[in-house]
Amino acid sequence: MEMTDGFLHKYFLNNPDKRLHKWIHYFDIYERHFTRFRNKAPVMIEIGVFGGGSLAMWKEFFGAGSRIIGVDINPQCKAHEAEGIEIFIGSQDDPALIDQIFRKYPEVDIVLDDGSHVMNHMISSFELMYDRLHKNGIYMVEDTHTCYWPEYQGGVGRPGSFIEFAKNKIDELNAVHSRGKIPISTFTKSTDYIACYDSIVAFERRPQGQRQAPITCAMVENPATM
């Protein structure tokens, strides 16, 4: 992992402008996964705009050339557009809207879901976007504590919650070891790891090759005795 300078936490504490609402422990997680994109002109989608503060924060964090795309159902959020920041109005689970975004921005590096936090929306957004991300991109879902709350279609162990969905994705990631019981999928072949935190699940992408498990040992004078 790259060293971080705590930029996001400091930006939040000294927020100069728009409303910005985040759990404090998120900032270390963001920097752990997003620092590799700094000053590399990434394209980021953030689902959920609200006060517009986080869009401005990401633009500052990622630097010149970065493109930050906001998605929100509230038309008033268009007021938060700025240089390098574009906002699409519509629902995060609308295939037509997602197609529109990816037609304009075919190389998306990062998706951050801070949208409705409703289970079917979270799962639909993932299924609409994950396979379309850059092969070395990241898909992060935050505020997954709602997965345990009935008012968001959640509940402990409830089928259909995003946490249960993520647990199944762990099995899918390890499909090659299931002796044929779990199909090897596009997700299996394109995912490096899944990181689970308090209220965040991050999916890091990387093309996977054939699994290998070589054996090494000390050199001996007479190989025939091995």
VOVEX-926643 format. One record per residue (C-alpha): x, z, y; residue in one letter. Coordinates in steps of 0.5 Angstrom, whole numbers, plus 500, padded with zeros to 3 digits. Each point is the difference from the previous one (the first is absolute). Layout:
N
X Z Y A
...
***
This chain:
226
500 500 500 M
502 498 507 E
502 506 505 M
494 501 505 T
501 503 507 D
493 503 500 G
497 495 505 F
493 500 498 L
500 508 501 H
503 500 506 K
495 494 503 Y
494 504 497 F
502 506 504 L
502 496 506 N
494 496 500 N
500 496 506 P
493 496 500 D
495 499 495 K
496 505 495 R
504 501 494 L
498 505 495 H
504 501 493 K
502 506 496 W
507 502 501 I
503 499 493 H
498 493 500 Y
506 498 505 F
505 502 495 D
497 495 495 I
499 495 505 Y
507 500 501 E
502 500 493 R
497 494 498 H
499 496 507 F
507 501 503 T
503 494 496 R
496 495 504 F
502 503 507 R
503 494 504 N
498 495 495 K
494 497 503 A
495 502 495 P
493 499 500 V
495 506 499 M
493 501 499 I
497 506 501 E
493 501 498 I
496 505 505 G
502 499 508 V
496 506 503 F
504 502 506 G
505 495 500 G
506 505 500 G
503 498 493 S
500 493 501 L
504 501 506 A
504 505 497 M
502 495 494 W
502 494 505 K
505 505 503 E
502 502 493 F
501 493 497 F
503 497 507 G
500 493 503 A
497 495 496 G
496 504 496 S
492 498 499 R
495 506 499 I
493 498 498 I
495 505 501 G
493 500 496 V
494 504 502 D
492 499 500 I
500 502 507 N
500 494 505 P
502 505 506 Q
507 500 496 C
502 493 503 K
502 504 506 A
506 503 497 H
503 493 499 E
507 499 503 A
506 496 499 E
501 499 493 G
494 504 498 I
494 496 498 E
493 503 497 I
495 497 496 F
493 503 500 I
496 501 493 G
500 504 494 S
506 501 496 Q
497 498 493 D
497 493 503 D
504 495 496 P
499 495 506 A
503 504 505 L
506 501 496 I
501 493 498 D
500 499 508 Q
505 505 501 I
505 497 494 F
499 493 502 R
502 502 507 K
506 504 497 Y
502 498 493 P
506 504 500 E
497 508 501 V
506 505 498 D
496 506 501 I
492 503 499 V
498 507 503 L
493 502 498 D
498 505 505 D
493 497 500 G
493 503 498 S
503 504 494 H
494 498 496 V
502 499 493 M
497 493 499 N
503 497 506 H
507 503 498 M
500 497 493 I
497 493 503 S
505 500 506 S
506 501 494 F
497 495 496 E
499 495 505 L
507 501 503 M
505 502 496 Y
502 494 496 D
501 496 506 R
505 505 503 L
507 498 501 H
504 500 493 K
504 506 503 N
494 503 504 G
496 507 500 I
493 502 500 Y
499 507 502 M
493 504 500 V
499 506 504 E
495 506 500 D
499 499 493 T
498 508 500 H
493 496 501 T
501 498 493 C
497 507 498 Y
494 500 505 W
493 498 498 P
499 498 507 E
505 494 499 Y
498 499 493 Q
505 504 497 G
501 506 496 G
505 503 495 V
501 496 494 G
494 495 503 R
500 493 497 P
501 495 506 G
504 505 504 S
506 497 503 F
504 505 497 I
497 498 493 E
502 493 502 F
507 502 501 A
501 504 494 K
498 493 496 N
505 496 504 K
505 505 497 I
498 498 493 D
500 493 503 E
507 501 503 L
503 502 493 N
496 495 496 A
506 497 497 V
501 506 496 H
493 501 497 S
501 496 494 R
494 495 502 G
495 505 502 K
501 499 507 I
500 492 502 P
506 498 504 I
497 498 507 S
502 497 507 T
500 507 502 F
505 502 495 T
505 495 501 K
500 500 508 S
500 508 501 T
507 504 500 D
496 507 501 Y
495 504 502 I
501 506 504 A
495 506 500 C
500 505 506 Y
495 505 503 D
494 495 503 S
505 494 499 I
501 495 494 V
505 494 502 A
501 494 495 F
507 497 501 E
500 493 498 R
506 496 497 R
500 495 495 P
502 502 493 Q
504 497 494 G
501 501 493 Q
501 508 498 R
507 501 498 Q
503 507 496 A
507 498 499 P
505 506 497 I
506 502 502 T
506 504 497 C
507 502 501 A
505 495 498 M
504 501 493 V
506 497 497 E
497 497 494 N
493 497 501 P
499 499 493 A
500 508 499 T
494 500 505 M
***
